[in-house]
């Protein structure tokens, strides 16, 4: 049985989207270094008001990451035929992608976990090890690696992805636009139905769905004889997002910022995927693409590293911390993340092969 259904031809790797990851990760890192008493706050206060708002809202990079995850998964696994074997292989690949570096992040911060007085500590440790902390945000506030709540969301998205992609993978424009509209209103609808904003995997499902819709739109556009420049999509996406972030105080209170940003993220991913223009060109350069590949390590390691860096002199945090995080993350990506990813996939593949041989031997006997 084949692993994939018949599918239309598609282009390969989309480097500008990989490069985008680096800038999103940097935005998150810088946001954790500003605010009252933090090292970059004096610099931020020198900026005009709208630019200050942009810098301070690095947490809005997270929904973009979720949308990007949906986009990439839809293009990678969109036409997979979901047998039990293929689903297991897919889950192993997703686990291998995120868990080794995440476990490394917990080891880095382990001495502080041991000393922490958080209660109930055993429950908190179990939630962190099983990536369930995002389901209990607001109930327990252990901040050993605060960005890791997003991995709870990612694991949930990975599990339900096959259910979401099947209705969309062969959709025409009407169904794609309907999926995008559903993504825009889904979180607000959940809140209206009583689902708490603290149940993070549920409220961010809409961002993941927007990425899937954008991926199918990408497929439809690239099947045409003439493909427009991606600038026509990512330029309004960037500009629209910047205006929403910079002037958030003027937004209607009945609509969340994330709801308004969701279609901007869809346009951004679609446009950068198509390429064209100087911005997509910059994001596609070899150094930026490499940093984009290392961006997951930057994102998930920067807070554990910060636990140690807070004891550094102020000048060292200001001038050395970010370069240190970026440099160490590149080393981790090359020497640990990728080898661990390959090793887990190989090991599970070997086990499946041995199990299949035993089954065949039993049948032959």
C-alpha positions as CSV (number, residue, x, y, z in Angstrom):
1,X,0.0,0.0,0.0
2,X,1.4,3.4,-0.9
3,X,2.1,6.1,1.7
4,X,0.5,8.8,-0.3
5,X,-2.5,9.5,-2.5
6,X,-2.2,10.8,-6.0
7,X,-1.4,14.5,-5.7
8,X,-0.7,17.5,-7.8
9,X,3.0,18.5,-8.3
10,X,4.4,20.9,-5.8
11,X,7.6,22.8,-5.3
12,X,10.1,21.7,-2.7
13,X,11.6,23.4,0.3
14,X,10.4,27.0,0.8
15,X,13.4,28.7,2.3
16,X,11.8,32.1,3.1
17,X,9.5,30.4,5.6
18,X,12.5,28.7,7.3
19,X,14.2,32.1,7.5
20,X,11.1,33.6,9.0
21,X,11.4,31.3,12.0
22,X,14.7,32.9,13.0
23,X,13.2,36.4,13.2
24,X,10.1,35.1,15.1
25,X,12.4,33.4,17.6
26,X,14.5,36.6,18.0
27,X,11.3,38.6,18.6
28,X,10.3,36.3,21.4
29,X,13.8,36.4,23.0
30,X,14.0,40.2,22.9
31,X,10.5,40.4,24.4
32,X,11.7,38.5,27.5
33,X,14.5,41.1,27.9
34,X,12.3,44.2,28.1
35,X,9.9,45.5,30.7
36,X,10.5,47.2,34.0
37,X,14.0,46.4,35.3
38,X,15.1,44.4,32.3
39,X,18.3,45.2,30.3
40,X,16.7,46.4,27.1
41,X,13.9,48.5,28.6
42,X,16.0,51.8,28.5
43,X,16.6,51.3,24.8
44,X,12.9,50.5,24.1
45,X,11.8,53.6,25.9
46,X,13.8,55.7,23.4
47,X,11.6,54.4,20.5
48,X,8.5,56.1,19.2
49,X,5.3,54.8,20.8
50,X,4.2,52.6,17.9
51,X,7.6,51.0,17.6
52,X,7.6,50.3,21.3
53,X,4.3,48.5,20.9
54,X,5.7,46.4,18.1
55,X,8.8,45.4,20.1
56,X,6.8,44.6,23.2
57,X,4.4,42.2,21.5
58,X,6.8,39.4,20.7
59,X,4.4,37.0,22.2
60,X,2.4,37.4,19.0
61,X,5.1,35.4,17.2
62,X,3.7,32.3,18.9
63,X,0.4,32.2,16.8
64,X,2.5,32.7,13.7
65,X,4.6,29.7,14.7
66,X,1.4,27.7,15.1
67,X,0.2,28.8,11.7
68,X,3.6,28.0,10.2
69,X,3.4,24.5,11.7
70,X,0.0,23.9,10.1
71,X,1.3,25.1,6.7
72,X,4.4,22.9,6.8
73,X,2.6,19.8,8.0
74,X,-0.1,20.3,5.3
75,X,2.6,20.5,2.6
76,X,4.6,17.6,4.0
77,X,1.9,15.1,5.0
78,X,-1.2,16.6,3.3
79,X,-1.6,13.7,0.9
80,X,-0.6,10.9,3.2
81,X,-3.0,7.9,3.4
82,X,-3.5,7.6,7.1
83,X,-3.1,3.9,7.9
84,X,-2.1,2.9,11.4
85,X,1.5,2.3,10.3
86,X,1.8,5.7,8.6
87,X,0.2,7.5,11.6
88,X,2.8,5.9,13.9
89,X,5.6,6.8,11.7
90,X,4.3,10.4,11.5
91,X,4.0,10.6,15.3
92,X,7.5,9.3,15.7
93,X,8.8,12.0,13.3
94,X,7.0,14.7,15.2
95,X,8.3,13.4,18.6
96,X,11.8,13.2,17.2
97,X,11.5,16.8,16.0
98,X,10.7,18.4,19.3
99,X,11.4,16.3,22.3
100,X,15.2,15.8,22.4
101,X,15.9,19.5,22.6
102,X,13.0,20.1,24.9
103,X,14.4,17.4,27.3
104,X,17.8,19.2,27.0
105,X,16.1,22.4,28.1
106,X,14.8,20.7,31.2
107,X,18.2,19.3,32.0
108,X,19.7,22.8,31.8
109,X,17.2,24.2,34.2
110,X,17.1,21.0,36.4
111,X,19.1,22.5,39.3
112,X,16.6,25.3,39.7
113,X,13.7,22.8,39.5
114,X,15.3,20.9,42.4
115,X,15.6,24.0,44.5
116,X,12.1,25.4,43.6
117,X,9.4,25.6,46.2
118,X,6.6,25.3,43.6
119,X,3.7,23.0,44.7
120,X,2.7,20.4,43.9
121,X,6.1,19.8,42.4
122,X,5.7,16.2,41.4
123,X,2.6,17.1,39.4
124,X,4.3,20.1,37.8
125,X,7.3,18.0,36.8
126,X,5.0,15.3,35.3
127,X,3.2,17.9,33.3
128,X,6.4,19.3,32.0
129,X,7.8,15.9,31.1
130,X,4.6,14.8,29.3
131,X,4.1,18.2,27.6
132,X,0.7,18.8,29.3
133,X,1.4,22.1,30.9
134,X,-0.4,24.1,28.2
135,X,-3.7,22.5,29.2
136,X,-3.4,23.9,32.8
137,X,-2.1,27.4,32.1
138,X,-3.2,29.7,34.9
139,X,-3.7,27.0,37.4
140,X,0.0,26.3,38.1
141,X,2.6,28.9,37.4
142,X,5.9,27.1,37.5
143,X,8.1,29.1,35.0
144,X,11.0,26.7,34.6
145,X,10.7,27.1,30.8
146,X,7.6,29.2,30.1
147,X,7.7,29.1,26.3
148,X,7.4,25.3,26.5
149,X,3.6,25.5,27.0
150,X,3.5,26.0,23.2
151,X,4.7,22.4,22.8
152,X,1.6,21.2,24.5
153,X,-0.3,22.9,21.7
154,X,1.9,21.4,19.0
155,X,1.5,17.9,20.3
156,X,-2.3,18.3,20.3
157,X,-2.1,19.7,16.8
158,X,0.0,16.8,15.6
159,X,-2.5,14.3,17.0
160,X,-5.6,15.9,15.3
161,X,-3.8,17.0,12.1
162,X,-5.0,13.9,10.0
163,X,-8.6,14.8,10.9
164,X,-8.1,18.5,9.8
165,X,-6.2,17.9,6.6
166,X,-8.5,15.3,4.9
167,X,-11.4,17.7,4.2
168,X,-9.0,20.4,3.0
169,X,-6.3,18.7,1.0
170,X,-8.3,18.5,-2.2
171,X,-10.5,21.5,-1.6
172,X,-11.2,24.2,-4.1
173,X,-11.3,27.9,-3.4
174,X,-14.7,28.0,-1.8
175,X,-13.8,25.4,0.8
176,X,-10.4,26.9,1.4
177,X,-11.9,30.3,2.1
178,X,-14.5,28.7,4.3
179,X,-11.7,27.0,6.3
180,X,-9.9,30.3,6.6
181,X,-13.1,32.1,7.8
182,X,-13.6,29.3,10.4
183,X,-10.1,29.8,11.6
184,X,-10.7,33.6,12.0
185,X,-13.8,33.2,14.2
186,X,-13.0,29.9,15.9
187,X,-11.3,31.2,19.0
188,X,-13.9,33.9,19.7
189,X,-16.6,31.2,19.2
190,X,-14.8,29.0,21.8
191,X,-14.7,31.8,24.3
192,X,-18.4,32.5,23.8
193,X,-19.1,28.8,24.4
194,X,-17.3,29.1,27.8
195,X,-13.9,27.6,26.9
196,X,-11.3,29.3,29.0
197,X,-8.4,31.2,27.4
198,X,-6.1,29.2,29.7
199,X,-6.8,26.0,27.8
200,X,-4.1,27.0,25.3
201,X,-4.2,24.0,22.9
202,X,-7.9,24.7,22.2
203,X,-7.8,28.4,21.8
204,X,-4.8,28.3,19.4
205,X,-6.2,25.5,17.3
206,X,-7.5,28.3,15.0
207,X,-4.0,29.5,14.2
208,X,-3.0,26.0,13.2
209,X,-6.1,25.7,11.0
210,X,-5.2,29.0,9.3
211,X,-1.8,27.5,8.3
212,X,-3.5,24.5,6.8
213,X,-5.9,26.7,4.8
214,X,-2.9,28.9,3.6
215,X,-1.0,25.7,2.5
216,X,-4.0,24.6,0.3
217,X,-4.3,28.1,-1.1
218,X,-0.6,27.9,-1.9
219,X,-1.2,24.6,-3.8
220,X,-4.1,26.1,-5.8
221,X,-2.1,29.1,-6.8
222,X,1.1,27.2,-7.8
223,X,-1.0,24.9,-10.0
224,X,-1.9,27.9,-12.2
225,X,0.0,28.6,-15.4
226,X,1.0,32.1,-14.1
227,X,2.0,32.4,-10.5
228,X,2.0,35.9,-8.9
229,X,4.8,37.3,-6.8
230,X,4.4,36.5,-3.2
231,X,4.9,40.2,-2.5
232,X,1.3,40.8,-3.3
233,X,0.4,38.6,-0.3
234,X,3.1,39.0,2.3
235,X,3.3,42.8,2.0
236,X,-0.3,43.4,3.1
237,X,0.2,40.7,5.7
238,X,3.2,42.4,7.2
239,X,1.8,45.9,7.0
240,X,-1.6,44.8,8.4
241,X,0.0,43.0,11.3
242,X,2.3,45.9,12.1
243,X,-0.6,48.4,12.2
244,X,-2.7,46.0,14.4
245,X,0.2,45.5,16.8
246,X,1.4,49.2,16.9
247,X,-2.1,50.6,17.4
248,X,-3.7,47.9,19.5
249,X,-5.2,50.4,21.9
250,X,-7.6,51.5,19.2
251,X,-8.9,48.0,18.5
252,X,-12.5,47.2,19.4
253,X,-12.6,45.4,22.8
254,X,-15.0,42.8,21.5
255,X,-12.4,41.4,19.0
256,X,-9.1,39.9,20.2
257,X,-5.8,41.0,18.6
258,X,-5.0,37.4,17.7
259,X,-8.3,37.1,15.8
260,X,-7.4,40.2,13.7
261,X,-3.8,39.0,13.2
262,X,-4.8,35.5,12.0
263,X,-5.6,36.4,8.4
264,X,-2.5,38.5,8.3
265,X,-0.5,35.4,9.3
266,X,-2.2,33.5,6.5
267,X,-1.2,36.1,3.9
268,X,2.3,36.3,5.3
269,X,2.9,32.5,5.0
270,X,1.3,32.3,1.6
271,X,3.4,35.2,0.2
272,X,6.7,34.1,1.7
273,X,6.0,30.6,0.4
274,X,5.5,31.9,-3.1
275,X,8.6,34.0,-2.9
276,X,9.5,37.1,-4.8
277,X,10.6,40.6,-3.6
278,X,13.5,41.7,-1.5
279,X,12.1,40.5,1.8
280,X,11.5,36.9,0.7
281,X,15.0,37.1,-0.9
282,X,16.5,38.1,2.4
283,X,14.8,35.4,4.3
284,X,16.0,32.9,1.8
285,X,19.7,33.6,2.1
286,X,21.8,30.7,3.2
287,X,22.8,32.2,6.7
288,X,19.3,33.2,7.5
289,X,17.9,29.8,6.5
290,X,20.5,28.0,8.6
291,X,19.5,30.3,11.6
292,X,15.9,29.4,10.9
293,X,16.7,25.8,11.2
294,X,18.3,26.4,14.5
295,X,15.5,28.7,15.7
296,X,13.6,25.9,17.5
297,X,16.6,25.5,19.8
298,X,16.8,29.3,20.3
299,X,13.1,29.4,21.2
300,X,13.1,26.5,23.6
301,X,16.5,27.0,25.2
302,X,16.6,30.8,25.8
303,X,14.7,30.8,29.1
304,X,16.7,27.9,30.6
305,X,19.9,29.7,29.6
306,X,18.5,32.9,31.1
307,X,18.1,31.2,34.5
308,X,21.9,30.9,34.5
309,X,22.5,34.3,32.8
310,X,20.7,36.4,35.4
311,X,23.8,36.0,37.6
312,X,26.0,37.6,34.9
313,X,27.0,41.2,35.1
314,X,24.4,43.5,33.4
315,X,26.7,44.4,30.5
316,X,27.2,40.6,29.8
317,X,23.4,40.1,29.7
318,X,23.0,43.1,27.5
319,X,25.7,42.3,24.9
320,X,26.5,38.6,25.2
321,X,23.3,36.8,26.1
322,X,21.5,36.9,22.8
323,X,24.7,36.1,20.7
324,X,25.4,33.2,23.2
325,X,21.8,31.8,22.8
326,X,22.1,32.0,19.0
327,X,25.5,30.5,18.9
328,X,24.8,27.7,21.3
329,X,21.5,26.9,19.5
330,X,23.4,26.5,16.2
331,X,25.7,24.1,17.9
332,X,22.8,22.2,19.5
333,X,21.0,22.1,16.1
334,X,24.0,20.6,14.3
335,X,25.5,18.4,16.9
336,X,22.4,17.3,18.9
337,X,19.0,18.1,17.5
338,X,19.5,16.7,14.0
339,X,21.5,13.6,15.1
340,X,18.9,12.8,17.7
341,X,16.1,13.3,15.2
342,X,17.8,10.9,12.8
343,X,18.6,8.4,15.6
344,X,15.1,8.2,16.9
345,X,13.7,7.7,13.4
346,X,16.3,5.1,12.6
347,X,15.8,3.2,15.9
348,X,12.0,3.0,15.6
349,X,12.4,2.0,11.9
350,X,14.7,-0.8,12.9
351,X,12.3,-2.0,15.6
352,X,9.4,-2.0,13.1
353,X,11.5,-3.9,10.6
354,X,12.4,-6.5,13.3
355,X,8.8,-6.9,14.3
356,X,7.7,-7.3,10.7
357,X,10.4,-10.1,10.2
358,X,9.2,-11.9,13.3
359,X,5.6,-11.7,12.0
360,X,6.6,-13.0,8.6
361,X,8.6,-15.8,10.3
362,X,5.6,-16.8,12.4
363,X,3.4,-16.9,9.4
364,X,5.9,-18.9,7.5
365,X,6.2,-21.4,10.3
